[in-house]
Amino acid sequence: MTNSDALNLRADLLQRVGWHRAIGGVIQQLDTPLFWSTLIRLLGQQVPFDSWVALIFNPHQPPLILAESDEDDGTDDGLFLDYQQGLYLLDPFYLDQSQHPRSGLVTLAEVAPEHFTHTDYYQRYFSRNIVADEVQFNCTLGSGQSCCLSLGRRHPFDMGDIGALALMEPWVIGLLQQRTHFEPAYTAATISDAALPIAAREDTLAVEGSPLDVLTERERDVCQLMLSGCSTKEIARRLNIAIETVKAHKKRIYTKLGINAQSELFSLFMQAHSR
């Protein structure tokens, strides 16, 4: 079966009475603890995946986890804790949504930097926790926040899978937006964040008392993009600076930190965020 045939078949499925009954069942669970499991079961019937997590991206705080797949689905709780403590700053989905917030379905291919698969983040977290591929539904909430539903799989999503998810996108985005009204943790975190002074909020790689504190804000920006897998050219484009300026920043970063390799920079990053 070709990708086109698969997409046509799935589009036909979405027109059937069973789909409408199922989505009605999800809506009925909108204000109950069964919402996420009901939604995940429906999505999995259309497009198989191996792991999932629902979370709030906040530009000033670590991601807030709303719900996640069970350990039986292959996720590593220890690695996910590392994600919340700081690895999220290297997540291509987080970086893209922070810089270009928008609602919709986003694929890894759309947001991954040029050298993503060569990064320590990919080798130590992504390939072990997500394994092969990831897609994410993003719903913007205002104030830079987004409610996101990420789906991971041990083998790549094909065009038929992406097409089917795109057909379900309007339903999923609408459900994510409405669900936030029934998430006590999100409401409490929003109130708490609003009460914080700006200086007290999470900001890129800055961690008080860490070796990275010797870097300027722009140098930390360069570090973050380096560790996320951006090439020198990509860093220059994203920061709107010259390629030679990026090279100069890299040289100063290595000199200030007394390191010779990017793996050493990653180790310093992990030390700073595991305090």
N, C-alpha and C positions, 0 to 999 in steps of 0.2 A: 504493500500500500504506500502510495506517495504521500509526501507531506500535505499536498493539496487535497488528496482524498481524505486523509485523516482530519484535516481542518473542516472539510465539508460534513463529515460524519459527526464531528463534535458540535458543529453549528446546528445540525439537525437535532441532536440530543437536547440542546438548550431550548428548542422550540416545543419539546414534548411536555405533556402534562406533569410528568414525574419531576422535571426540573423545577417547575413553578411551585409544586407542592413542597419540594425540598427547600427552596429558598424561603418559602413562607415559614417553614419550620425553623430556619435560622433566625428569621425576624422575630418569631415568637420567643426565642431564647435570648434576645438582645439584652435584657436586663437581669439575666441569671448567670450563675457560674458555669452553665453548660454551653454558653455562647461559642467560645473558642473551639471546643471539641466538635461541636455541631458544624461550624463553618469549615473546619479543617477536613472533616469527614466528607463533606460535600465537594470541596475542591479536589480531594484525593480521588474521588470517583471519576473525575473528568481528566485530571493530569496527575499521575503518580509522582510522589516525592518522598524523601527519606527523613527529613527533619524540618522543623519550623520554629519560628519565634515571633511573637508579637511584642513590639516595644515602642517607646516614645523617644524620638530623637529630640534633644534639647541643646541648643547652641551654647548653653552656659553650665550644663551639668552632664554627668555620665548618662547614658541611655537608661531609661526606666523600663524594666522587664515587666510586661503585663501577663504573659503566659508563654510557655515553651513546650517543646516536645519532650516525651519521657526519655529516660536513659536507654530504654529498650530500642529507641529509634537511632541509636548510635552516637548521640551527642556526649561530650565530655564535660561534666560539671566544672572540673578544675580549669579547663581551658576557657569555659564561658565566664568564669569569675575573672580570669585575666582580661577578657574582653571588656568587661564592665569597669575594671580598674584602670584601663588605659589603652588597650589595643584597639578600641573603637575609633581612636583618633587616626588610625591607619586604614580603617575600613573604607573601601572605595565608595560604598553606598552612603556611608555617613558623610564623607567628604563632599560627594556630589550633591547630596540633599542640603548640606549646610551652605554650600556655595550657590546652588541653583535650586532653591526649594520649589517643588511642583508636585501636583497630584497625578498619579498614574502608575502604570506598570513599567518597571525599569529592569533591564537585564544586566548581568555582569559584563557582557561584551560592550555595553554602552558606557560603562563607568570605570572599568579597570584601566589603570595606567599601562604604559607600554611595557614596562618591566615587572609587572605585578607578580607573575609566577616565579620570579627570581628573588623575591623579597623574603626576609626572615618571617614577616607576618604571614605570608602564604605558606611557607614551609612548616612553621611551628603551630599555626592556628588554623588557617583556612583549609589546607589539604587534609588535616586531621579531623576537623570538626564539620566542615561543609563537604569536603572531599573533592568534588568535581565542578559543580555549577550551582548558581544561585540566581533567583529572581526575587523582586521585591515590589509589593504594592505600597505606594506612599500616599498618604493623605495629609495635606497641609492643614494645620490647626490655627495658625496665626502666631505672632510673636516668635517666629523662627522655629516653632515646634512642628513635628510631624508624627503621626501615628503610622507605623509601618508593620507590614506582615511579610516576613522573609521566608522563602521556601528553598531548601537545599536538597541537592540530589547527588547520588554517587556516579551518575553518568550525565552527560550534557542534555539539556532541554533542546528538543529539535523544533523546527519551525511550526510543526503541527501543535506542539505543546504551547509554544508562545502564542500562537493564534488563538487557541482555546482559552488561555488565560486572559488574553486581550478582550475576548468576547465577554468574559465574566467581570472584567475590570470595573465597569460602572456600578455593578451590584456591590462588589467588594469595597470599593472606595466609599460608597455611601454607608455601608455597614460599619466600616472603621470609624468614620466621622461620628456616627450616632453612638457607637459603643463607648467612646471616651466619656460620655456623660454618666456612664454607669461603672466607671473604674475609680474606686475610692483612692487608690494609690496615686493615680494621675492627678486627681483634684487636690490631694494633700501636697503632692510635690510641686504643683503649680503655685499654690499659695506660699509654700516655703521658699521657692525660688524667687518669687516676687519680693519677698522680705529681705533678701540678701543684697548687700551693697555690691555694685558691679565688680569691685576689686576682689571680692571673695569668691566669685564664680569661676568655674573651670575655664581655662583659656589656653588652647592649643597644647604645647608641650611644657608649659610653665608649671613647675612643682617646687614650692618653697623648700630651700635647703638641699636641692639636688645639684649635681654637677652641671646640669643644663641651664642653671640659673645664670651662668656667666655669659650666656648667649644673648644677643639682642633679639627683639621681637621678630625682625625680619629673618635673622639667622634661624630662629626656631621654626618659622614658616618654611624655610628651605629644608630644614631637617625633616619636618613632617612629610613634605612631598617626596623627599629622597627615600624615606623609609616606606612610603606607600607604593613606591615603584615608578615614580615619574622620572623620565629621562631629563637631562639638562635642558633640552629644548622645551619639553613640557613644562618644567618649572618656570622657565623664562616666560612662556606664554601665559601661564596661570597667574603669575605675579606681575605680569606686564613690565618686565625688566629685560635687559640685554643678556644674551647667553654668557658673555664674558663676565658680567656682574655675578651671575649664578656661580660660575667657576671660582670667582674671587671669594664669594661667600663660603663655598665648600672648603676652600683652602684655609680660611680663617677659622671655620668651625673645627676642623681637624686639629689645627694648631692650638686653639684655646682648650680643647678637651684632651689633648695629648694622645690622640688615637691615629691609627693608620688605615683602618678599614671600616666599611659601613656596618659590618657585623658587630664591631665594637660599639658603634653608635647605638645600634639596636639594644645591646646589653645595658648601656647606660640608661636608655629610655625605659627598659623593663625594670631596672633597679629603682628609678625615680617613681614609677607608678605602682610599685609593689610595697610601698611604705605603709 
